[in-house]
Amino acid sequence: MRLIVLGCSGSGPGPGSPASGYLVEAGEARLAMDLGNGTLGALQRHLDPWKLDAVALSHLHPDHCSDMASLAVHRRYHPRPPFDATRRRLVVHAPAEASDRLAAAYAPSAAERAVTDLTDILEFHPLGGDTVADVAGAVLRSAAVDHPCEAYALRVEHGGRSLVYSGDTGPCDGLVELARGADVLLCEATWPHVTDEWDAPPPGVHLSGRQAGEHATAAGVGRLLLTHVPAWYDGAVLLAEAKEAFDGPVELVSPDAAYEI
């Protein structure tokens, strides 16, 4: 398995990276996990978007799904498509309201929103707390996590290897259980554990660098990759926090970087 970072900036694109988006290569499977602002352009440096087997959206905040509108345009209006996109719809594993949410993002007005439907080219499959799905021979699992909207962590397994992506979450047992024994945990680290505003982060939103390390330790993962650092925080601070809480290999991901799983 291989993980390619399309974007890793938290809460929106930063000066050096698109927002959240990742490409997973697992055997013959090509799976995009999240497609936030700017990630479709990055994807095209690594893979023809027509070769995607599926997309999995951890949740429906714009920094994790906004480029789905651009992907829909790509599949509807490309002048030389390799196949009929209405006959080979792209599978999208996502929260239950994804069809409506993405149609609203795609439509430019209230009038068009009333008649917009992306199900001619996208095949939606709702995620749940115990989803198990096949993606071209790889296994996709999910677990509910703690965020202000419906949100999931994702686990991809193939050939005896496993990668878990936290999505966006505050501290929660769901992430620990899904990540149990994983080879790699790709985990958000959105803010420092202590700031001028708080002595500990507010619950139910995001993880600090320290909390990312604590979750990796609790799950017994082999390697921790930190992501989702907003432009207004210093990733080096979050990395140092994670290293204090997890004694395995830890690093900050970077856009266009590839990681063997």
C-alpha positions as CSV (number, residue, x, y, z in Angstrom):
1,M,0.0,0.0,0.0
2,R,1.0,3.6,-0.6
3,L,-0.3,6.9,0.7
4,I,0.0,10.1,-1.5
5,V,-0.8,13.4,0.1
6,L,-2.8,15.6,-2.2
7,G,-3.3,18.3,0.5
8,C,-2.8,18.5,4.2
9,S,-3.6,22.1,5.3
10,G,-6.2,22.2,8.1
11,S,-9.5,24.1,7.8
12,G,-8.8,25.3,4.3
13,P,-5.9,25.7,1.8
14,G,-2.7,27.2,3.0
15,P,0.1,29.1,1.2
16,G,1.9,25.8,0.4
17,S,-0.8,23.2,0.4
18,P,-4.4,22.4,-0.7
19,A,-6.8,21.4,2.0
20,S,-7.3,17.8,3.1
21,G,-7.1,15.1,0.5
22,Y,-5.2,11.8,0.1
23,L,-4.8,9.1,-2.5
24,V,-4.4,5.5,-1.4
25,E,-3.0,2.9,-3.7
26,A,-3.7,-0.6,-2.4
27,G,-3.0,-3.4,-4.8
28,E,-5.2,-2.5,-7.8
29,A,-7.4,-0.1,-5.8
30,R,-7.2,3.6,-6.2
31,L,-9.1,5.4,-3.4
32,A,-9.3,9.1,-2.6
33,M,-9.9,9.9,1.0
34,D,-11.4,13.4,1.2
35,L,-11.2,16.0,-1.6
36,G,-10.9,19.4,-0.1
37,N,-10.2,22.7,-1.7
38,G,-7.5,22.4,-4.4
39,T,-7.0,18.6,-4.2
40,L,-8.4,17.7,-7.6
41,G,-5.6,19.6,-9.3
42,A,-3.0,17.8,-7.1
43,L,-4.7,14.5,-7.8
44,Q,-4.0,15.0,-11.6
45,R,-0.3,15.1,-10.9
46,H,-0.5,11.5,-9.6
47,L,-3.5,9.8,-11.2
48,D,-6.0,10.3,-14.0
49,P,-9.2,11.1,-12.1
50,W,-11.0,8.6,-14.4
51,K,-9.0,5.8,-12.8
52,L,-10.3,6.4,-9.3
53,D,-12.2,3.3,-8.0
54,A,-13.9,5.2,-5.2
55,V,-13.9,8.3,-3.0
56,A,-14.4,8.1,0.8
57,L,-15.4,11.4,2.5
58,S,-14.7,11.5,6.3
59,H,-17.3,14.3,6.7
60,L,-18.9,17.1,4.8
61,H,-17.1,20.3,5.9
62,P,-15.8,22.1,2.7
63,D,-12.1,21.7,3.5
64,H,-12.7,17.9,3.1
65,C,-15.2,17.7,0.2
66,S,-15.4,20.9,-1.8
67,D,-13.5,19.6,-4.8
68,M,-16.2,16.9,-5.3
69,A,-18.0,19.7,-7.3
70,S,-15.0,20.0,-9.6
71,L,-14.8,16.2,-10.0
72,A,-18.4,16.1,-11.0
73,V,-17.8,18.7,-13.7
74,H,-14.8,16.6,-14.8
75,R,-16.9,13.5,-15.2
76,R,-19.9,15.3,-16.8
77,Y,-18.2,17.6,-19.3
78,H,-14.8,16.2,-20.2
79,P,-14.7,16.3,-24.0
80,R,-12.9,12.9,-24.4
81,P,-14.1,10.7,-21.5
82,P,-12.7,7.1,-21.6
83,F,-16.1,5.7,-20.8
84,D,-19.7,6.8,-20.2
85,A,-19.7,8.2,-16.6
86,T,-23.4,7.5,-16.3
87,R,-22.9,3.8,-17.0
88,R,-19.8,3.6,-14.6
89,R,-20.8,5.8,-11.8
90,L,-18.0,6.7,-9.3
91,V,-18.7,5.1,-5.9
92,V,-18.7,7.6,-3.0
93,H,-18.6,6.4,0.6
94,A,-19.8,9.3,2.7
95,P,-22.1,10.5,5.4
96,A,-25.8,10.1,4.8
97,E,-26.5,13.7,3.6
98,A,-23.6,13.7,1.0
99,S,-25.9,13.6,-2.1
100,D,-27.8,16.7,-1.0
101,R,-24.7,18.5,0.4
102,L,-22.6,18.0,-2.7
103,A,-25.5,18.9,-5.0
104,A,-25.9,22.2,-3.1
105,A,-22.2,22.9,-3.5
106,Y,-22.4,22.2,-7.2
107,A,-25.5,24.3,-8.0
108,P,-24.9,28.0,-8.6
109,S,-28.4,29.2,-7.6
110,A,-31.4,28.3,-5.6
111,A,-33.4,27.5,-8.7
112,E,-30.7,25.2,-10.0
113,R,-30.3,23.6,-6.6
114,A,-33.9,22.5,-6.8
115,V,-33.2,20.4,-9.8
116,T,-29.6,19.4,-9.3
117,D,-28.9,15.7,-8.8
118,L,-25.4,14.2,-9.0
119,T,-26.6,10.6,-8.8
120,D,-26.4,10.2,-12.6
121,I,-22.5,10.1,-12.2
122,L,-22.0,9.4,-8.5
123,E,-23.1,6.3,-6.6
124,F,-23.5,7.2,-3.0
125,H,-23.0,4.7,-0.2
126,P,-23.7,6.0,3.4
127,L,-21.0,5.4,5.9
128,G,-21.8,4.1,9.3
129,G,-20.1,3.2,12.6
130,D,-19.4,-0.3,11.3
131,T,-19.1,0.1,7.5
132,V,-17.2,-2.6,5.7
133,A,-16.9,-2.2,2.0
134,D,-14.8,-3.6,-0.8
135,V,-12.9,-1.2,-3.0
136,A,-11.3,-3.1,-5.9
137,G,-10.0,-5.7,-3.6
138,A,-9.1,-3.5,-0.6
139,V,-11.2,-3.3,2.5
140,L,-12.6,0.0,3.7
141,R,-13.9,0.2,7.3
142,S,-15.2,3.2,9.2
143,A,-15.9,4.3,12.8
144,A,-17.9,7.3,14.1
145,V,-15.7,10.0,15.6
146,D,-16.3,13.2,17.7
147,H,-16.8,16.3,15.5
148,P,-19.6,18.9,15.3
149,C,-21.1,17.1,12.3
150,E,-21.5,13.4,11.2
151,A,-17.9,12.3,10.9
152,Y,-15.9,9.1,10.5
153,A,-12.4,7.8,10.7
154,L,-11.5,5.5,7.9
155,R,-9.4,2.3,7.8
156,V,-8.0,0.7,4.6
157,E,-6.6,-2.8,4.6
158,H,-4.9,-4.8,1.9
159,G,-2.3,-7.5,1.7
160,G,-1.9,-7.7,5.5
161,R,-1.2,-3.9,5.8
162,S,-3.4,-1.2,7.3
163,L,-3.8,2.5,7.2
164,V,-6.1,4.5,9.4
165,Y,-7.1,8.1,8.7
166,S,-8.7,10.1,11.6
167,G,-10.6,12.6,9.5
168,D,-11.5,15.4,11.9
169,T,-12.2,14.5,15.5
170,G,-11.8,15.4,19.1
171,P,-10.5,12.8,21.5
172,C,-12.6,9.6,21.2
173,D,-12.5,5.9,21.8
174,G,-13.9,5.3,18.2
175,L,-10.6,6.4,16.7
176,V,-8.5,4.3,19.1
177,E,-10.5,1.2,18.4
178,L,-10.5,1.6,14.6
179,A,-6.7,2.3,14.6
180,R,-5.9,-0.7,16.9
181,G,-2.7,-2.3,15.6
182,A,-2.6,-0.4,12.4
183,D,0.7,0.0,10.5
184,V,0.1,3.7,10.0
185,L,-2.2,6.3,11.6
186,L,-2.7,9.4,9.5
187,C,-4.0,11.7,12.3
188,E,-5.1,15.3,12.4
189,A,-3.1,17.6,14.8
190,T,-4.9,20.9,14.4
191,W,-3.8,23.0,17.4
192,P,-1.3,23.1,20.3
193,H,-2.4,21.5,23.5
194,V,-1.8,24.7,25.6
195,T,-2.3,28.2,24.2
196,D,-3.0,31.7,25.5
197,E,-6.7,30.8,25.1
198,W,-6.9,27.5,27.0
199,D,-5.0,25.1,29.3
200,A,-6.4,22.2,27.3
201,P,-8.2,22.1,24.0
202,P,-12.0,22.2,23.8
203,P,-13.5,18.7,23.4
204,G,-15.4,17.4,20.4
205,V,-13.7,19.3,17.6
206,H,-10.0,18.6,16.9
207,L,-6.9,16.9,18.4
208,S,-3.8,18.6,19.6
209,G,-0.4,17.3,18.7
210,R,-0.2,15.7,22.2
211,Q,-3.6,14.1,21.8
212,A,-2.7,12.7,18.4
213,G,0.3,11.0,20.0
214,E,-1.8,9.8,22.9
215,H,-4.3,8.2,20.5
216,A,-1.5,6.5,18.5
217,T,0.0,5.1,21.8
218,A,-3.4,3.9,23.0
219,A,-4.1,2.1,19.6
220,G,-0.6,0.6,19.4
221,V,0.0,1.8,15.9
222,G,3.4,1.3,14.1
223,R,3.8,4.8,12.8
224,L,2.2,8.2,13.2
225,L,1.8,10.7,10.4
226,L,0.4,14.2,11.4
227,T,-1.8,16.2,9.1
228,H,-4.5,18.9,9.0
229,V,-2.2,21.7,10.5
230,P,-3.8,25.1,9.7
231,A,-1.7,27.9,8.2
232,W,-1.9,29.8,11.5
233,Y,-0.2,27.2,13.6
234,D,3.4,25.9,13.6
235,G,3.6,22.3,12.6
236,A,6.9,21.9,14.4
237,V,5.2,22.6,17.7
238,L,2.6,20.0,17.1
239,L,5.2,17.5,16.0
240,A,7.2,18.0,19.2
241,E,4.0,17.4,21.3
242,A,3.2,14.2,19.4
243,K,6.7,12.9,19.9
244,E,6.4,13.4,23.7
245,A,3.3,11.2,23.8
246,F,4.2,8.5,21.2
247,D,7.6,6.7,21.2
248,G,7.3,5.3,17.6
249,P,8.1,7.1,14.3
250,V,6.3,10.4,13.9
251,E,6.5,12.9,11.1
252,L,4.5,15.8,9.6
253,V,3.2,15.0,6.1
254,S,3.8,17.3,3.2
255,P,1.9,17.9,0.0
256,D,2.8,15.5,-2.9
257,A,4.8,13.3,-0.6
258,A,4.3,9.5,-0.8
259,Y,4.5,7.1,2.1
260,E,4.8,3.3,1.9
261,I,2.5,1.5,4.3
